[in-house]
């Protein structure tokens, strides 16, 4: 992929730079680290924004329909699904993965 855009320079203290340099992987440059950190942060923010949007949409639906779910019942349903998945994975000798 052609990289033709730039991020602004990031000013940090010498201590912060040293902390980052101390954790660079072999062959990894400071620029690569900063790029990866920026991409990861953007993805986290996007996921947070999508999560909030889903929550707001759910609240709007609940207000429109009057259909509300008890938190304890919802948590129990999630626990049951998780237990079934773990049981199935254990029976197959597998480690369950996230979806």
C-alpha positions in Angstrom: 0.0 0.0 0.0 1.4 3.4 -1.0 1.8 5.6 2.0 1.5 9.2 0.9 -0.2 10.9 3.9 1.6 12.1 7.0 0.6 12.4 10.6 1.7 15.5 12.5 4.9 15.1 14.5 4.4 14.0 18.1 6.3 15.8 20.8 7.1 13.8 23.9 9.5 13.9 26.8 12.8 12.1 26.5 11.5 9.6 29.1 8.4 8.7 27.0 10.6 8.2 23.9 12.9 6.0 25.9 10.0 3.9 27.2 8.7 3.4 23.7 12.2 2.5 22.3 12.6 0.0 25.1 9.5 -2.0 23.9 10.1 -1.9 20.2 10.1 -5.3 18.6 13.2 -6.5 16.8 13.3 -4.7 13.4 10.5 -2.3 14.3 11.0 1.4 13.8 9.7 4.2 16.0 7.6 5.3 13.0 6.1 1.8 12.6 5.3 1.8 16.4 3.6 5.2 16.2 1.6 4.2 13.1 0.4 1.0 14.7 -0.5 2.8 17.9 -2.5 5.4 16.0 -4.4 2.8 13.9 -5.1 0.7 17.0 -6.4 3.8 18.9 -8.6 4.8 15.9 -10.1 1.2 15.8 -10.8 1.3 19.5 -12.5 4.7 19.2 -14.6 3.4 16.3 -15.6 0.4 18.2 -16.6 2.5 21.2 -18.6 4.8 19.0 -20.4 1.9 17.4 -21.1 0.4 20.9 -22.6 3.7 22.1 -24.7 3.9 18.9 -26.1 0.4 19.5 -26.9 1.2 23.1 -28.7 4.4 22.1 -30.7 2.6 19.4 -31.6 -0.1 21.9 -32.8 2.5 24.4 -34.8 4.2 21.7 -36.5 0.8 20.8 -37.2 0.1 24.4 -38.8 3.5 24.8 -40.9 3.0 21.6 -42.0 -0.5 22.4 -42.1 -0.4 26.2 -40.3 -3.7 26.1 -37.6 -3.8 28.8 -35.5 -6.7 30.0 -34.4 -7.3 33.6 -30.6 -7.1 33.9 -30.4 -10.3 36.0 -32.4 -12.2 33.4 -30.2 -10.9 30.5 -27.0 -11.8 32.4 -28.3 -15.3 33.2 -29.1 -15.8 29.5 -25.6 -14.7 28.6 -24.1 -17.0 31.2 -26.2 -19.9 29.9 -25.0 -19.3 26.3 -21.4 -19.1 27.5 -21.7 -22.3 29.6 -23.2 -24.2 26.6 -20.4 -22.9 24.4 -17.7 -23.9 26.9 -19.2 -27.3 27.4 -19.3 -27.9 23.7 -15.7 -26.8 23.2 -14.5 -28.9 26.2 -16.3 -32.0 24.8 -14.6 -31.4 21.4 -11.2 -30.8 23.2 -11.0 -27.3 21.8 -10.4 -23.9 23.3 -13.4 -21.6 22.5 -12.6 -18.5 20.5 -14.2 -15.1 20.4 -16.7 -14.2 17.7 
